[in-house]
Amino acid sequence: MNPQYAYPPPGFVYYYPQPHLVHAVAPGTPHYNPAAHGQSLNGPYHPHPPHGMPNACHVDQSGWYYASPHQHRPQHPPPHAPPPSTPLHPPGLPLPVPPRPPFMAETASEPVADPSEPAAGMGVHAFWAGRLAPLPGHQSASVLRPMKGVGAGVGVEVQGGNLKSETTPVELLPPHSFFGTTYERAAVSPSAASERTLIDEKTSDAQMQVKNYKLKPDAQIATGTASPATASETTLNDEKTNNMAALQGSRKSSSPPIPTKNNKIVENEKNDFVFDKYAESFVPQYLYNIQREPHPLKPLPALPVFPPVSYANSFLISRLITDPTTTPSLLLAPPIAQDTQPSPLSAATYGAHWGDLLRWELDALATDKEQIVLWKRGVTVAGWKDAEFVLAVPGIRENYPFLEVGDLVHLREAAPPSEARPGGRWALEARVAALHLTAEARADIHSPPLKAHVQTYVPLDLQNIKTENGFVVFGAGERVPFVFNVSFAANARPLCAMQAAADAVARVLDADADGKGVNLARQWIFPEVEDFLSQPCAMLRNGEITEAQWADPGLNAEQRLAVTAVSLFQSPVPRLISGPPGTGKTRTVVESVLQIFRVQPEACILVCAPSNPATDTLVSRLQKTLQRHEMLRLNAPNRTFAEVPDSIMQYCYIEDNKFALPPWKQLMAYRVVVTSCLDAGILVRAQCTNAALMALESDIIAPLHPHHLPKHVVQPHWTHLLIDEAAQGSEPELLIPISVVLPDAYGVDAKGAFMPQLALCGDIHQLGPNVVSDRARAAELEVSLLERLFERPLYCNYMADVHAQLEAGNMRPPPYTTLVKNYRSHPAILMPPSAIFYNDTLRPAARALGRVAWAALGEGEGARLPLRFVGTDAEDNSPDDRASWANPGQVDAVVSIVKALLAEGGASVPPLKAKEIGVMAPWRQQVWALRKQLRNEGLGSVDVGTVEDYQGRESRVVIISCVRSSERFLEEDYKKGMGLMLQRKRMNVAITRAKELLVVVGKGALLKRDPYWKSFLQFCLRNGLYEGPELDLDMDGNYISRLESMLIHSGKHELDPEFEGLMIAGGVAREALRE
């Protein structure tokens, strides 16, 4: 036989050195012994790492491998570089079956512990082992552990770092909905379970969907991709409990249960079944079993640590440098028990409090990811050379699962038992390279292990004739001949960064034990009235900005007051700027940055926002004034170039064709650095924080001038931190940029030191942080720092406690400013949100508003209120197992409204154009349906997006499609945080985007069960703005705004006595509540 086609002895694993991989030999993997068999037939066998590679790899408790941080790691070669030594095999000849690693059991019921697993107590706590994606610098272990909580029956759990099997018998039954609402499954003995006949494998790709009768009031609706045996968290906060009670109060089972006898369906009643396309999809038992088994894993190489240790080495002295591979404190302990109260939110237990909540949240995130399994999915090739593949993930359109570029994907082989290869199934790793939230909803994944797996197990034959070095090659668009159970590993890095920031702030808070000096951590996190009144408030330039010095001369009095307070005064407490939609919050932040830049030449400003789009908006507005050498837009390396607007790319630093951190001296030279709150962690990991930089300056200056008097006072590098849209981020998320700017506690002798300034701007009534854990939500993890500070006496009792002292001569600007003038919307559009969400404080100030002509608005007095609710009973549907929703009837209604508006567009002032119409829906499936229908009508320029897409935006005309029409899925919507029902902040965003006309299309009979939508519908009914099916809704005087009262009473016609009485009662109630 030709030597190049000869096979090595059994147990041999081909070795080809890849210098870009962390050289970690998987424990237990069989290796070819060169002493016994001589040299490898494909080149010399290397028992040790290639020259320059680390000789040792360490293993932590998580099972992740990581290289020693003190050893040199060579640069990565191009991803398409072929391995130096590629084994060949003859065409058509099947490959030998590789043996299982010795620690892998033959069956899932008898797993054997990996002998290389570390003992409990080392590194990551055993609770998190196998549940999280490896941190940068670490690589996954060679075994993919069983997934917890998937399905019923035989399960495998992890205890003390070892694999332990459960003895629960397998019970295979059709979906619960098959038997009706009153059926309860009886316990099945192991012997009886073994006698059950599995459903033929041909049905594995079909959906056994039968009628799912209405649930009991206390029933829970399972997600379409989750296991039917998933247990959800049981502790809910009061608001959620009250909201769900409103949903479930009228829910009754109207359909009789299906007659059964001994758990079998009565034959003569089978004809009564009605197939239900929304019933749970049937998943064969063997697929559940695959998820509950350990599998040998082909891992990806470790992500590099960013910034590398060499970055801190370039400017810090060695004793100040921290090890970036240290296990995050969040992963050192498990979550506290469900019935245990978290540590209180106080200065003494600040770090522990957030540790408890963030562990709850991480556990919930990991559990959610574990329950989302894409069963028996195929993979398509996108780019074979670079090992790029395409995976369909319908739920990503609604962030379920929530995926980001860089997330880890696990692929478990899912062939039926009759088609399984001898030797067992493999598991492969992939990483998300790009997300496409289009109608196809797909993710591009990068997976060299999948490419190697295909080349290993797909033989050459007449069907596979394309080869490369003797291996099969697939072209773009071709399907890989394997199917997988696809699951996702939770990414712990964001929460670990939040906990690290909380720990840093807590350390400074602990330094305030003696009560001496100045502790900005306490004054920023727990400000008191005494802090504001007793601390000096330095003033620059006489506290005035002349008219010629305003970069934006169009600011109103409230905006100018906020800018002056932030830029010309040194405040001992955070400056808060609150503003409803359309009041110019971002405009105020931008002017504040420019005034600080002008007035304080030595200032270095960090500007942040919770989201990348909001951060890009800040850069777009600042670039009109600031030059490239003055401002940096800092991005994470995994952010793609396509996500960044072309106009601001010049302000980004790029290295090796990806975003990077500039060299230290260049970074220090920027006057303004703009980044997201999470990406501010790059500065923390690079140790470019005020605490580290001031320690460096102190260690260098003090020894050089030990006798210098007066003593040198160390000044902070970062002088100001401004956070826009601060209500969108949780408090731990905002702590990341705060930990960059926060200095250590100042001593009593630190006179003359500049105290860094903190300003937060946002709207606590708009969309806030997304929290998964019910327990963490009940403990107020979703309450932003901005919202919590507004509840402290310094801010909420400002008028009573502080105003009198300021008038007595203690002149300084107030600690917060509220922007109330709305420059966006018609007064009628402001009436509902002003009354429902903003305590009746909104003041219309829009100038030069046009007028939209539409026959549905009527003539004369009726046209004064450009707002309509169009009621419809059209049914919603979901084409992809409830991952997303659409409502074809509402699509037709919206398109009809758009066509009618444009048909009369010439009569509008100015004439209405298609691009001036915005359409929004809470589900992306509806967004795609609307876009498709509008394009078919030649109206592709109409702007269509989700509610989240519209936050911070506006349109001349806004049409909202509420989509949901069925009561059945309201509970599921609420648990997932989807839709517009019982989503107060999302509703507020939706109804405040319009400038001249707002149209809502929905089912009023369902929306009225939401107290906020009920008030909106009452407003429409009492002003004649509702059209559609008759709506049975009691009228009361709640939420009648001053704007509505003024506008109604300014009419020329007399009011109906009953209606006038209702308005008077509502006005009296409003004023009483305000007092």
N, C-alpha and C positions, 0 to 999 in steps of 0.2 A: 504494500500500500504506500502511496505517496506520503512522505513524512508530514507534509503540510495538512493532510487530512486525517492524520492519526489522532486518537483521543488520549488524553492523559489517564492515569490510573484513577479508580473510583475515589471520591473524596477530594479530588483536586479542584481548586477554585482558581480560575485564570486571574493572574495578577498583572496589572499594568499601572505603573506609577503615574499618579496625577498630582503634580506638585501643588495644585490649587485646592486640594482637599485637605481637611484636617486629618492627619494620618492616625486614625483610630481604628484598630482592628476590632471588629465586632466580637464580643465575648462568645465563645462557644462555636464560632464559625469554623468549619473544617478547613484545614489548610493542607496543601501539598507539602510533603516532607522531602526536601531535596536530598537528605542523607539516605533515604530509603529508595528513592526512585531516580536519582540523578537530576540533571538539569531539565527545566521545563522545555517541552517541545516547541514552544513559541518564544523562546528567548530565555535568558538566565533568570532564575528565580531570585528575588530579593527578599531575604528574611528580615531585613531592616529597612527603615525609611531611606529614601534617596538622600543624597548629600544636601545639607541645608535644611532638612525637615526636622521637626522636633522628635526626639527619641522617646518621649513619654506622653501619654494622654491621661488625664485625670477623669474620674467619674464622680458626679455628685449624686445626691439622693434621688434626683428626678430621673436618673438614668441617662441624662445628657452627657455627652463627652465634650471636653474642652481642652484646648492646647494650653501649655504653660504660657502665661503672659510675658515671661521674661525671654522667651525664645523667638528668634526671628521667623517671620512668616513671609515667604516670597510672594511676589505679586501674582495675581490670577492671570492665567493665560486666556486667550480668546475662548469663548464658550464653544466655538465650533471646531477647535483644534482636536483632531482625532487622537486617540490614545497611541503612545509610541509602539506598543506591542499589541496587535489585534489578532486574536485567535480566529482561525478559519475553520469552516466545516464544509463537507462536500454537499452539493445541491441534492435535495431530496432525501438525504439521510437524516433520520431523527436523532435528536440530541439525547445523551444519557440523562437520566433523571438525577438531579442533585440531591444528596442526602439531606435530611432535616438536621439542624443543629442538635447536638446531644441533649441540650436542656429543654428542647421543645417536645412536648408529649405527642404521642400518636393521636390522641383524642383530646377534645377540649375538657373532658371531665377529669383528666388526670394530668394537669400541668405540672411541670417540674420547675422549681425556682432557678433562675439564672445564677450560677455560682459567683458571678462577678458583681452582683448587685450590692451596693454599699449597705452598711448597717443603718438601722433607723437612727435618726438624730443628726445625720451628716447632711449639710446643705439643705436642699428643698425638702419640706415636710412631705411624708409619705402620702398625705391626703391629696396632694397635687400631682403625684407621680403619674405619668402617662396621660394626663388630662390637658396639658398645655403645650403649645408650640415651644421649641427650645429658644432660649434667649440668644442674642448675638454672641458669637464666640463658642457656642455649644452646638452639639450635633445630637440627633435622636439616637437612642439606643437601638440595638439590633432586633428588638422584639416590639411589635405593636401590641399593646395590652388590650384586653377585652374592653369594650365600651360599657360603661355602667348604665343600668336602667333601660337597656334596649330590649323590648319585648318581654314576654313571660317565659317561664320554664327554666331550663338549665342556665345558670349564670356563673360568671367567674368574677370575683372581686379581688382587690388588692388589700392585703393586710400586712403591715410591717415590712413592706417592700417585696413581699413574695406573692405569688399567684395562688389563690385559694378558690376552690370550686364550691358552689352551692349544690344542694341536693334536691332542689325544687323539681318536681316532675314536669315533663313537657305536657302541655295541654293545647291542642290545636282545635280551635273553634272558629266558625265564621264570625264576621264582625258582630258586635253586640246589637247593632241596629237590626240585624236579621230577625231577632226574636221579639222586638218591641220594647216598650218602655218599662214594663213591670217585670221583665224576666231577670232572674238572678242566677248566675252560674253556680252549679253545685260543685263541691269539691270532687276531684277525680283522683282516684288512687293510681299509683304508678303502674299497676297491672292493667287497669282499665285504659290508662293513657297509652300504654304500649300497643293496645289492640286497635287504636284508631287508625284509620287508613288515610294517608296523606293525599291531598288533592293532587291530581295529575299535574306534572310540571308544565304541561301545555297551557295551564291557566295562569302561570306565573306572570305572563305579560298582559293578561287581561285584568279588568277590574270587576270584582264581584260586588256590584253596587245594588243594594236593595233599599227599600224605603226606610228612612231613618225618622221615626215619629218624633214629635216635639218632645224636648227633654223636660224632665222634672225641674222645678224651680232651683233645686240645689245641684243640678247636674252641671258638668263641665264639658265644654266642647273641645275635642282634641284637634290638633292641627293636621293638615293633610299629609305632612311628611313625617310626623312623629310616630313613635311607637304607641300602640293603644294602651300599654300598661304604664305609661309615664305618670309619675306622681308629681304634681305641681306644688309650689309653696303654698302654705295654708294661711300665713299671717298676712292680712290685708290692712291697709290703713283705713281710717274712718271714711274718707271721701270716696274711696273705691267701694267700700261696703254700701254706702248710701246710694251711690250711682247704680250699682248692680241691683240693689233692691228695687230701684225705680224701673229697671229693665225687666226684672223677673216677676214683679208684682202681679201682672196680668197674664202671665204665661200659664196656660193650662193645656193638658193633653187632650186634644179633641179627637184623636184617632184611637180606636180600640187596639189592644195588643194582639199580636198574631197568636192564634191558638196553638199551644204546644202540649205535648204529652211526653214526659220523661226526656225533656230537652230535645224532642224531635218535632218537627213541624207536621201538623195534621195534614194528610195528603189532600183532603177535599177543600182545604183552605188555601192551597198554594196559588190558586187563581186570583186570590185577593191581593197579592203583592203588587206594588207599584214600584218600578225601578226608580232609584233616586241617584242622580248623577253626583250628588254631593256627599254620599255615604263614604266612609273610610275605604280606601283602596285595599284590596286583599294583598297581603304579602306572604308568600310561602314560608313555612317554618324554617327551611334550610337557610334562607337569607338572614333570618334572625339569628340562627345558630352561628353563622359566619361572623356576625358582629360580636358574639359572646365568646369567641375563641381567640387565643393569642396567635399571632402570625409572625413568621420571620419577616423582617422589614429591610427594604433597600432604601436607606435614608439619603437625603440631600446633603451636600456639604454645608458646614456651618456658615451662617451669615457673619460677615466681618464686623467687629466692634467699631462703631462710629460715634464720635471721632476716635481714632486709634490712640493708644497710650502715648505714642510719639508726639501727639499734638500738645498734651500737657507738659511733656518733657522739654518742649521747645522754649518754655518761658518760666515754668514753676521750679522751685527748688524741690529736691527729692522728698523731703519729709512732708511736704504739703500735697503730694500726689496720692490720690486714692486709687485702689485697684478696681478697674471697671468690671471685672469678672466676679466680684463679690456677690453672693446670693442676695437678691432684694429682700428687704425685711418683710414684705407682704407675703412671701412664700415660705417663711420660716415657721409658720403656725397655721393650723386649720381654722375654718370659720368657727365662731362661737356657736353654741347650741341654739336652736330656734327659740326655746323658752327662756333664754338668757338676755337680759337687757344689755345693750352696748354701753361702753364707757360714756359718761356724760360729756357734752360739748363744753369744755372749760379749759382754761389756760393750763391747769395741772395735768389734764388727761387728753390734750388736744391730739397728739399723735395716735394714742390708743383708740380714741373715738373713731378717727377716720380709718384706722386699721381694721376695726370691727366691721364697719360699713363696706369698705372696699373688698374685704374677703367675702362678705355676703354677695356682693355684686360679681366678683370673679367666679364664685361658685355657681351663681345663676347663669352667667355667660357660658361657662364650661358645660353646664347641664343642658342649656339650650342647644349648644353646638352638638353635644352628644346625641340629642334626640332628633336632630335633623339629619336624616340619611336619605340620599338619593339612591334608591334601590335599582340595582342591575342596569347601570347606565353605561352607554357607549361613549367613546372618546374619538374625536376626529383630529386628524393631523392638520396643523396650521403651518409649521415650518420644520421639516424633518431635520435639517442640518443643525438647527439650534435647539432641538428637542422641545418645540413649542406645539401645544395641543389646544383643542377647543372643547369645552365642557358646557353643556346646557344646564343652567341653574335658574329655573323660573322664579324662585322666591327673591332673588336679589333686587328685583324691581321695587319691592316694598321693604328692602333691608331685612328680609327674613329668609335665609340667614344674612346677617350683616357681614359683608366681606370688604376687605381693603386690599390694595396691592401689597404683596408680600406675605399674605396669610398662607398658612400651611394647609394642604389638602392631603387626605389619606385615601388611597385607592386599594380596596381589598378585592381580590379576585372573587368573582361571584358566579362562576359556572355552576350549573346544577350538579348534584352528586354523581349522576350518571356520566357526566362529561369531565369531571375533575381529573387532573393529572395525578398519577401516583407520586407520592412524596408530599402532598399537601399544597395548600394555597400560599401565595406570597402576598405581601402588602407593599405598596410603593408610596413614595412621597412625591408631592408636587408643590409648587408655590404659585400663587396667583400673580400673573404678570400684567393683566389688564382686565377691566370690567366693561361690559357693553350692556347698558341698560336700555337696550332697544326692544323691539317686539319679540326678538328671539331670546333675549335675556341669557347671555352666555358669558363665560369667563375664559380668558386665555390663561393657560397654565404652562409653567416651565418644569419639565421633569426628565432630566437625563436618566434616572432610574427606570422610567417607563420605556424610554427608547431602548435602553440596554435589555430590558425584559423582553420587549418585542423581538429584538435581534437574537436573543437567546432561544426563545421558544417557538418562533415562527419559522418553519423549515422552508427551504427553497423548493418550489414546485412549479407546475405550469401556470398556476394562478399568481405566483409571486416570483417574477422573473427579474425585477430590478434589484441590483446588488451593489454593494459598496464594501470592498475588502472582504467579500465572501458573505456578507450579511444582507438580509432583506432590507429594502429601502421603500418607504411609502411616500407618495406625493401629497401635496396640499389638497385637502378636501377628502382624502381617503379615510375610511374608518378603520380603526385599530381592531384586529380580530379578537378582542377580549371584552368582557363586560365586568363592571366593578360596582361594589357598594361604595359610594362616595360619602365621606364624612369630613368634617372640618375640625381643626384644633383651635381652641380659644387662644387668642393673642393676649398675653398678660402684660406686655410691655407698657401700654398706656397707663394701666392701673398701678403698675410698679413704679412708674415715674411719678404718679400722683402721691403715692405713699411716701416715696423718698422726699418729695417736696414737703409733705406734712411733717415728716420727721425732722427736716431741716428747720422748719418754722417752730416746731415744738422745742427744739434745742435752744433756740433763742428765747422763747417764752420762759423756759426753765431758768435762764440766766437772770430773770427779774425777781429772784427770790428775796434779795436784800432790799429791793425797792429803790435802789440808788441809780443815778444816771438816767439815760433815756433808752427805753426799749421800744423800738418801732414795731416789733412784732405784736406786742400787746396793744399798742395804740392803733394798729391797722386792723387787727383781728377782733379785738374786744374794746373798741373805743368808748370812752366815757365822756360825759359832759365836762368834767373837770379837766380832762386832757385838752379839750378844745379851748377852754377859757383860761386855763392857767399857763399853758405853754406859750412862749413868744411866737408871734406870727410875723416873720420878716417880710418886708414889702420892698419891691424893686420899682424904680422909675416912678416914684410917687403914686404907684398903684393906678396909673392911667395909661391908656393907649389912645393916641390922637387919631383923628379921623383919617389922616393920610397914612397911618401906619397899619390900618386893617388890611389884611390880604384879601378878605371877603367883606366888602363894605355893606353887603346886603343883610348882615346878621341883625336880628331883632334884639331888644333890650335883654331878654332872658339869656339868649345865646352869648351876648357880649359879657354879661355878668359871669357866666360859667367860664368863659375863656380867660377873663381877667383873674378870677380866683385861682385857676390852675397855673397860669403862666407868670403872674406877678407876685404871688404870695407863697410863703413857705408854711404849709399847714402841717400840724402834728397829727392829723387824722385824715382818713381817705376823703377825697372830694368825690361826691356822687352827682351824676347827671342823669336824670330820669326824663324820658320823653315818649309819649305815645307815637304811633305811626305817623309819618309825614311831618314831624316837628323839627327835622334837621339835626338829629343827634350826631351822625357821622360828620356832617358839615362842621359841627361845633368841635369835634375831636381834631379834625384836620387843622382848623384855625388855631387851636390850642398848641399843637405841635409846631406850627410855623411861628407863633409868637414866642414860644420858649426858645426856638432856634434863633430868633432875632435878638431877644433880650439877654439871653444867657449864653455867651460865646463858648463857654467851657462845658456846656450841658451835653450829655450823651443820653439819648431818649430811646427807650424800648417801647415799641407800640405793638400791641397784640390784639387778636380777636379769636374766639373759639373755633371758627371755621376758616378754611383756606379761601373760599370765595369772598368772605367779608374782609379778610386780610388783603387780598388782591385789590379790592375796592379802595382800601386806604392808600395803597401804593399808587394806584391809578390817579387818585386826586392829589397826592403829595408830589408826584413827578412833575407837575406843572411848575413847581417852584424849586425843588431840590435837584441837584446834579448827581451824576452817577457816583462820584467819589464821596458824596455826602450821605447817601442812603443805600442800605442793603436790604434786599428781600431774601430772607433766609428760609430755605426749603429743606425738607428731609430728602435724603438720597433716593428713596423709593418713589418719590413723586415724579410723574411723567411730564415731559415737556408739553404734551398736548393739553394738560390741565391748566397751564399758565398762560394768561393772555400775552399775545406777542408784544404788546406795547410796554410791558414791564419786564420782559426778559433781560433787558440791558442792566437791570438792577440786581439780577441774580448772579451768584457765583457758581460757575460750572467747571468741573475738573473730571477728566477721564469720561466725558460724555454723560455725566450725571451731576445733579446738584451736590454741592459740597460746602464745607466751611472754609472761608478765606484764611490765609496764614494769620498768625496771631497779631502781628503788628498792623496788618491791613485791617483786621477786624476792629482793633482798638481805635483806628483812625476814623471810622464811620461815626457821624453825628447822630444818625437815626437808623435803627435796626427794626425792621418790621417782620414779624413772624406770627404763626399761630401759637396758641397757648401750649399745645402739646409739643410743637417743634422748638419751643423755648427750652425744652429739655436738652437740646443739643448744646446749648450754652452751659447747662448744668454739668453734663457729662464731660465737656471740654474744660471744666473748672474755670470758666470765665464769668464767675459770679462776683458780686461785690464782696462777699465774705472771703473768698479765696484771693482776689486781687488785693484787697486791703491787708490781708495777712501777709501777702508777698511784699507789699510796700513797707509794712511795719518791720518785717524781718530784715529787709535790706537797709532801710534808712536808719533805724535805731542803732545798730552796731557801728555804722559809719560815723555817726555824730552823737556819741553817748553823752557829751557834756553840753550839747546845744540847748540854749534857753531862748525863748520858751520852747517847750517840748514840741516836736513835730506832730502835727495833727493830720492823720491820714484822711484823705478825701475819697468818697466813693467814685467809681468810674461811671456807673449807671445812675444818673441823677433823677430821672423821671420814668415812671411806668404808667402808660395810658392803655386801658383795655376797653375796646369798643364792643358792643353787643355782649356785655358782660353777663347778662341774664341768660344767655344761651349755654353757658358752661357751668358745671358744678363747682362747688367751692374747692375741692381737691384739684380740679383741673386748673383753676385760676391760681392756685398756690405754686404751680410750676414757674410761671414768669415772676411771681412775687418772690420766690426763693432766689431768683437771679438778682433781683434788685435789693433785697433785704440785707442790711449789714448786721454784724454782730451787735450786741447791746453796747451802747456808748457808756464810757465811764464818766464820773463826775468832772474829770479834768479835760473832757473832749470839747472845750469851748472853741467856737469858730468852725466846727465841722458842719458841712452841709448835710442836711437830713434829706435823703431821697423822698420824692413825692409820688403818691399813688392817687390815680383818678380812675373811677369806674363809670362807664356810660352804658345805658341800656334801658330796656322796657321789660319789667318783671311780668307783664301780662301777655307777652308774646311767647313763642316757642322756646322752651327751656331745655335743659339737658335730658337725654334719653336714659332712663334707669330701668334695668331689666328686673332686678330683684325686688319683690314685693316687700320684703323685710327692710331692705335698704331704703326703699321709697317711704315706708312708714316711719323710718328714723330720719327722714328729711334729707337724704342724699341728693334729691332732685331740687332742693332749695338752693339757689345760687347765693354766692357771697353778697351780691348786690341786694338781693331780696332780704337776706338775714340782717344786713347792716341797716336797711331801712326800718327794720322792726326794733332796733335798739333805741333807747330813750334819746340819745343825742340827736337822732334824725326824726323819729316819729313824734317827739314832743318838742321839736325845735322852737316853734312859735311860743310855747308857754315857758320853757325853761331858759332859753337863750336870748330871745329877741329883746326882752326888757333890759338885759345887761348890755347888749350891744348899743341900744339907744342911750344908755347911761354914759357912754363915752368909750367903751371898748370896741372901737371900730375895726371891723374885719369882715370880709365877705362870709356869707353863711356856708355851712359845711356841705350843702347840697343845693342843686338848682333843678327846678322842674320846668320843662319846656311844654307849653300848653297850646301854642299857636300852630294849627295844622295848615300847612301850605299845599296840601294835596287835593282834598276832597270837597265836594259840594256839601253844604250844611246838612242836607237830608241824609246823606250817606254816613255822616258822623253821628246822627242821632242815636241809633241803637248801640254802637260800641261805647259812646260817651256815657250812656246811662248804665249799661250792663257791666263794663269793665273798668271805667276810669272815673268813677264817682262824680260823673256829670261835670268834668273839668275841661273838656275839649272846647277850644275856641276856633271857629273857622277863620282862616286868614288867606285862603287861596286867592290869587290874583289872576285876572284875565282868563277865568275858566270859560270854556266854550259851552255850547248847548247841543245835545244830541237829539235829533228828531227821530221819533218812533211812534207809530200810530197807537201802540199799546199803552203809551204814557197818557194818552188823552189830550184834551185841549184845555187851555186856560188854567184854572186852579189846579187841576190834576197834574199838569206838567211841571208844577213847582217841585215835586218830589220824584226825582229821577231814580227810582228804586222799584223793583218788581220781584215778587216771588211767584214763580210759575210752578204750580203743583201738578204732579203726574204720578200715576200708580204703576208705571212701567217697571218690569221685573229686572232685577240684577242677575248676573250669572258669572261663573268663573270657569274659564276653559282649561285651567291647569291646576286641579286639585286644591282650589282655594288659596293658591299662592298670591293671586291678584284678582281684581274684580272689575267688571264693566257693566254698563246698563245701556243696551242698544236703544231703548226708547228715549232715554235722556240724551243720547248722542243725536238722534233725529231732532229732538226739541232744540238742542243747542244750535245745531246747524241751521235749522229753520229761523231761529232768532238772529243769527249772524247774517243770513241772507236778507232778512227783512231790514235789518239796520243798514246794510250796505245799499239796499235798493232805495232807501230814503236818505242815503248819506249826503246827497247833494244839498238837502235842506238843512243839514246840520251846520253849525257855526263853530269853527271852520268845517268844511266838508270832511266827513268821516272816511278814513282809509282803513283797509283790512289790517294793516300792521299796528293800528292803534287799538285793536281789540285783543284782550287777553282772556283766555279760557283756562280754568284750573279745575282739577279733580283730585281727590285724595288718593286714588290708585293709578298706577302707571298703565295698567291694562286699559283703563278708560281713556288715559291720555293718548295711547297709541290708536285706539279706536276713533277718537275725535280727530286726531291728525290725519288719519287715513281718509275719513269721510270728508273732511274739509279740503284735502288735496284733490279728492275726486271731483269736488265742486269747483275746483280752480281757486281755492281760498287758502293756499299753502302759507301765505304770509301772516295768517292769524297766529298769534303766539299762544301755544298750548303747553302747560306744565303742571306739576304737582304744587300743592300748597307750599311745601318746603322750597321749591324752586322760586316761588314768588316772594319769599320773605326778604324785605329790603327793596322790593321793586314796586312799580306802579304802572297802570295802563289807563288810558282815557275811558275805556269801557271794559268792565270785568264781568264775565259770566261764570258762575260756579255750578258745577254738576256734582251734587251730593252723592250720587251713585246708589248708595244703600237703600234698599226698599224692603228687605226681608228681616223680620225680627229675629229669625233663628240664629243669625251669626253675630248679633250685637255683642254678646259676651266675649266671643272670640276676638272681635275687633278691639274691644276694650283691653283685653289682656295683651294683645300685640301692639297697642297704641296706634291703631290704624283708623282711618275714616274720620268723619266729622262729628259723630255722635259722642257726647260726653268727653269731648276733647276741647276744653274751653280755650286754650291758648291757640290751637290750630284754627278754631273757628274765628278767633279774633284776627289772626293774620289774614284769613280768607276774605273777610268782609271789609277790610280796611285798605285794600289795594286799588280800588276804583277812584277815579278823579271826577267823572261826569255822569256815569251811569253804572249801577250795580244790579245784576239780574241773578237770582238764585233759582236753580231748577232742582226740585227734590220732592220727596213724598212727605207732605206736611203731617199726615196722620201718624207717621213714625217719628219725625223730628220733634213733634210736640212733647214727647216723653223726656226729652232733654230740657232741663229748666232754662238753659241759655237760649236754645232755639225756640222754646216756648215764648220767651219774651220777644224774640225777633218776630215770630209769627203774629203775636198780639199787636205789635207795632204795625205790621203790614195790614192786618184786618181792620184796625180802627182808623187807618188812613186810606183804605180802599186800594191797597197795593197788592192784594192777593188775587190770583186767578187760578182756577183748577177745580178739582173735586171738592165738594162741600166739606168744610173742616169744622168738626165739633170741638170748639175750644172756648172755655169760659174766659171772659174778659175781666181784668182787674186793673188797678192803677199802678202796678209795679213797673219800674224802669221807664218812667216818663221823664224825659230829659228837659232841661230848660230850653234847649234848642227847639224841641218839638212844641213845647208850650208857646214859645214866642212865634214860631212860624204859623202854627194853627190860628192863634188869635190875631195874627196880622192879616188874615183873609178878609174878604169883603162880605162873605155870606155868613148868616147867622148859624150858630152851631146847634145841633140837636140837644135838647135839655139833658138827656141821659148821657150823651157823649161829653157835654160840657161838665157835668157833675163828675164824670170819671176823670177828666183832665184836672179838675180842681183838687180832687182827692189825691191823685197822683202827685201833684205839685206840693201839696201839704206834706205828704209822706216823704217826698224827696228832701224837702228842707228840714224836716224833723230829723231825718237820718244824718244829714250833713252836720247838723248841730251836735 
